[in-house]
Amino acid sequence: MSIKKIFSEKKDKRTRYFGLDLKEKLIGVTRVCKVTKGRRYFSFSAIVIKGNENGYIGYGFGKSKEAPDAIRKAGEQARRNLCKICISNGTIPHKQEAKYSGARILLIPATNGTGIIAGGTLRSVLKITGLKNILSKSRGSSNHHNIIKAAIKALSKIRDVNIISKQRGVSIKKVLNG
């Protein structure tokens, strides 16, 4: 695989989208302390997710000596990391699983009226993506960073029938019938 092809694949996953009405959700702010001989140095790190509740989502991590600056930096990074998610009828087209570091995420499509069955950080990610009905399970690490990355990895792997038919170069009927 050539270097040009590797870089073009990375650009496809993370592209910039302008003109979207993005909503921001602060997942957490952590105070970090570095102790030296003379004194303690305090800084803050923040985790932010952004999405338009219509299939776009991004995440960002920011660090600064002040909490508002860390949140602002995380928001800017989240806007730069936006990616498109396939949503059909308020749920995902198929079951998907992903792993990032110690966190494992399982996403299962659900029927109308089910709602978002998820806990904590994963619920925030699914809600800001725009999913209305979905079942999920988070196993392994409960670290916010790893859960967010695993969830977005799982969501970005999801493909619908139109995308599969274009990639294979066959009709939608042939994809559905096998």
Contacts in CASP RR format, 6 or more apart in sequence:
PFRMAT RR
TARGET T0000
AUTHOR 0000-0000-0000
METHOD contacts of the structure
MODEL  1
MSIKKIFSEKKDKRTRYFGLDLKEKLIGVTRVCKVTKGRRYFSFSAIVIK
GNENGYIGYGFGKSKEAPDAIRKAGEQARRNLCKICISNGTIPHKQEAKY
SGARILLIPATNGTGIIAGGTLRSVLKITGLKNILSKSRGSSNHHNIIKA
AIKALSKIRDVNIISKQRGVSIKKVLNG
13 83 0 8 1.000
13 156 0 8 1.000
14 80 0 8 1.000
14 81 0 8 1.000
14 82 0 8 1.000
14 83 0 8 1.000
15 82 0 8 1.000
15 83 0 8 1.000
16 79 0 8 1.000
16 80 0 8 1.000
16 82 0 8 1.000
17 56 0 8 1.000
17 82 0 8 1.000
20 51 0 8 1.000
20 52 0 8 1.000
20 56 0 8 1.000
20 82 0 8 1.000
21 52 0 8 1.000
22 50 0 8 1.000
22 51 0 8 1.000
22 52 0 8 1.000
22 56 0 8 1.000
22 79 0 8 1.000
22 82 0 8 1.000
23 50 0 8 1.000
23 51 0 8 1.000
23 52 0 8 1.000
23 53 0 8 1.000
23 128 0 8 1.000
24 48 0 8 1.000
24 49 0 8 1.000
24 50 0 8 1.000
24 51 0 8 1.000
24 75 0 8 1.000
24 78 0 8 1.000
25 48 0 8 1.000
25 49 0 8 1.000
25 50 0 8 1.000
25 124 0 8 1.000
25 128 0 8 1.000
26 46 0 8 1.000
26 47 0 8 1.000
26 48 0 8 1.000
26 71 0 8 1.000
27 47 0 8 1.000
27 48 0 8 1.000
27 49 0 8 1.000
27 121 0 8 1.000
27 124 0 8 1.000
27 144 0 8 1.000
27 148 0 8 1.000
28 46 0 8 1.000
28 47 0 8 1.000
28 144 0 8 1.000
29 44 0 8 1.000
29 45 0 8 1.000
29 46 0 8 1.000
29 47 0 8 1.000
29 67 0 8 1.000
29 70 0 8 1.000
29 71 0 8 1.000
30 44 0 8 1.000
30 45 0 8 1.000
30 46 0 8 1.000
31 42 0 8 1.000
31 43 0 8 1.000
31 44 0 8 1.000
32 42 0 8 1.000
32 43 0 8 1.000
32 44 0 8 1.000
32 45 0 8 1.000
32 63 0 8 1.000
33 40 0 8 1.000
33 41 0 8 1.000
33 42 0 8 1.000
34 40 0 8 1.000
34 41 0 8 1.000
34 43 0 8 1.000
35 41 0 8 1.000
42 65 0 8 1.000
43 63 0 8 1.000
43 64 0 8 1.000
43 65 0 8 1.000
43 70 0 8 1.000
44 63 0 8 1.000
44 64 0 8 1.000
44 65 0 8 1.000
44 66 0 8 1.000
44 67 0 8 1.000
44 69 0 8 1.000
44 70 0 8 1.000
45 61 0 8 1.000
45 62 0 8 1.000
45 63 0 8 1.000
45 70 0 8 1.000
46 61 0 8 1.000
46 62 0 8 1.000
46 63 0 8 1.000
46 67 0 8 1.000
46 70 0 8 1.000
46 71 0 8 1.000
46 73 0 8 1.000
46 74 0 8 1.000
47 59 0 8 1.000
47 60 0 8 1.000
47 61 0 8 1.000
47 62 0 8 1.000
47 74 0 8 1.000
47 144 0 8 1.000
47 145 0 8 1.000
47 148 0 8 1.000
48 59 0 8 1.000
48 60 0 8 1.000
48 61 0 8 1.000
48 62 0 8 1.000
48 71 0 8 1.000
48 74 0 8 1.000
48 75 0 8 1.000
48 77 0 8 1.000
48 78 0 8 1.000
49 57 0 8 1.000
49 58 0 8 1.000
49 59 0 8 1.000
49 60 0 8 1.000
49 78 0 8 1.000
49 124 0 8 1.000
49 125 0 8 1.000
49 128 0 8 1.000
49 148 0 8 1.000
50 57 0 8 1.000
50 58 0 8 1.000
50 59 0 8 1.000
50 75 0 8 1.000
50 78 0 8 1.000
50 79 0 8 1.000
50 82 0 8 1.000
50 128 0 8 1.000
51 57 0 8 1.000
51 58 0 8 1.000
51 82 0 8 1.000
51 128 0 8 1.000
51 129 0 8 1.000
53 127 0 8 1.000
53 128 0 8 1.000
53 129 0 8 1.000
53 130 0 8 1.000
54 87 0 8 1.000
54 130 0 8 1.000
55 84 0 8 1.000
55 85 0 8 1.000
55 86 0 8 1.000
55 87 0 8 1.000
55 129 0 8 1.000
55 130 0 8 1.000
56 82 0 8 1.000
56 83 0 8 1.000
56 84 0 8 1.000
56 85 0 8 1.000
56 129 0 8 1.000
57 82 0 8 1.000
57 83 0 8 1.000
57 85 0 8 1.000
57 125 0 8 1.000
57 128 0 8 1.000
57 129 0 8 1.000
57 152 0 8 1.000
57 155 0 8 1.000
58 78 0 8 1.000
58 79 0 8 1.000
58 81 0 8 1.000
58 82 0 8 1.000
58 83 0 8 1.000
58 152 0 8 1.000
59 77 0 8 1.000
59 78 0 8 1.000
59 81 0 8 1.000
59 125 0 8 1.000
59 148 0 8 1.000
59 149 0 8 1.000
59 152 0 8 1.000
60 74 0 8 1.000
60 75 0 8 1.000
60 77 0 8 1.000
60 78 0 8 1.000
60 81 0 8 1.000
61 74 0 8 1.000
61 77 0 8 1.000
61 145 0 8 1.000
62 70 0 8 1.000
62 71 0 8 1.000
62 73 0 8 1.000
62 74 0 8 1.000
62 75 0 8 1.000
62 77 0 8 1.000
63 70 0 8 1.000
63 73 0 8 1.000
64 70 0 8 1.000
64 73 0 8 1.000
83 152 0 8 1.000
83 156 0 8 1.000
85 129 0 8 1.000
85 155 0 8 1.000
85 156 0 8 1.000
85 158 0 8 1.000
86 92 0 8 1.000
86 93 0 8 1.000
86 158 0 8 1.000
86 159 0 8 1.000
86 160 0 8 1.000
86 163 0 8 1.000
87 129 0 8 1.000
87 130 0 8 1.000
87 131 0 8 1.000
88 160 0 8 1.000
89 112 0 8 1.000
90 130 0 8 1.000
90 131 0 8 1.000
90 132 0 8 1.000
90 133 0 8 1.000
91 109 0 8 1.000
91 110 0 8 1.000
91 111 0 8 1.000
91 131 0 8 1.000
91 132 0 8 1.000
91 133 0 8 1.000
91 134 0 8 1.000
92 107 0 8 1.000
92 109 0 8 1.000
92 131 0 8 1.000
92 134 0 8 1.000
92 155 0 8 1.000
92 158 0 8 1.000
93 109 0 8 1.000
93 158 0 8 1.000
93 159 0 8 1.000
93 160 0 8 1.000
93 161 0 8 1.000
94 109 0 8 1.000
94 158 0 8 1.000
95 106 0 8 1.000
95 107 0 8 1.000
95 108 0 8 1.000
95 109 0 8 1.000
96 106 0 8 1.000
96 107 0 8 1.000
96 154 0 8 1.000
96 155 0 8 1.000
96 157 0 8 1.000
96 158 0 8 1.000
97 104 0 8 1.000
97 105 0 8 1.000
97 106 0 8 1.000
97 107 0 8 1.000
97 154 0 8 1.000
98 104 0 8 1.000
98 105 0 8 1.000
98 150 0 8 1.000
98 151 0 8 1.000
98 153 0 8 1.000
98 154 0 8 1.000
98 157 0 8 1.000
99 105 0 8 1.000
99 150 0 8 1.000
99 153 0 8 1.000
100 146 0 8 1.000
100 149 0 8 1.000
100 150 0 8 1.000
100 153 0 8 1.000
101 141 0 8 1.000
101 143 0 8 1.000
101 146 0 8 1.000
101 149 0 8 1.000
101 150 0 8 1.000
102 140 0 8 1.000
102 141 0 8 1.000
102 143 0 8 1.000
102 146 0 8 1.000
103 138 0 8 1.000
103 139 0 8 1.000
103 140 0 8 1.000
103 141 0 8 1.000
103 142 0 8 1.000
103 143 0 8 1.000
103 146 0 8 1.000
103 147 0 8 1.000
103 149 0 8 1.000
103 150 0 8 1.000
104 138 0 8 1.000
104 139 0 8 1.000
104 140 0 8 1.000
104 150 0 8 1.000
105 122 0 8 1.000
105 136 0 8 1.000
105 137 0 8 1.000
105 138 0 8 1.000
105 139 0 8 1.000
105 147 0 8 1.000
105 150 0 8 1.000
105 151 0 8 1.000
105 153 0 8 1.000
105 154 0 8 1.000
106 136 0 8 1.000
106 137 0 8 1.000
106 138 0 8 1.000
106 139 0 8 1.000
107 134 0 8 1.000
107 135 0 8 1.000
107 136 0 8 1.000
107 151 0 8 1.000
107 154 0 8 1.000
107 155 0 8 1.000
107 158 0 8 1.000
108 134 0 8 1.000
108 135 0 8 1.000
108 136 0 8 1.000
108 137 0 8 1.000
109 133 0 8 1.000
109 134 0 8 1.000
109 135 0 8 1.000
110 117 0 8 1.000
110 133 0 8 1.000
110 134 0 8 1.000
110 135 0 8 1.000
111 133 0 8 1.000
112 132 0 8 1.000
112 133 0 8 1.000
113 132 0 8 1.000
113 133 0 8 1.000
114 133 0 8 1.000
114 134 0 8 1.000
114 135 0 8 1.000
115 132 0 8 1.000
115 133 0 8 1.000
115 134 0 8 1.000
116 123 0 8 1.000
116 126 0 8 1.000
116 127 0 8 1.000
116 131 0 8 1.000
116 132 0 8 1.000
116 133 0 8 1.000
116 134 0 8 1.000
116 136 0 8 1.000
117 134 0 8 1.000
117 135 0 8 1.000
117 136 0 8 1.000
118 126 0 8 1.000
118 134 0 8 1.000
118 136 0 8 1.000
118 138 0 8 1.000
119 136 0 8 1.000
119 138 0 8 1.000
121 144 0 8 1.000
121 147 0 8 1.000
121 148 0 8 1.000
121 151 0 8 1.000
122 136 0 8 1.000
122 138 0 8 1.000
122 147 0 8 1.000
122 151 0 8 1.000
125 147 0 8 1.000
125 148 0 8 1.000
125 151 0 8 1.000
125 152 0 8 1.000
125 155 0 8 1.000
126 134 0 8 1.000
126 136 0 8 1.000
126 151 0 8 1.000
129 155 0 8 1.000
138 147 0 8 1.000
141 147 0 8 1.000
159 167 0 8 1.000
161 172 0 8 1.000
161 175 0 8 1.000
161 176 0 8 1.000
162 172 0 8 1.000
164 175 0 8 1.000
165 171 0 8 1.000
165 172 0 8 1.000
165 174 0 8 1.000
165 175 0 8 1.000
168 175 0 8 1.000
END
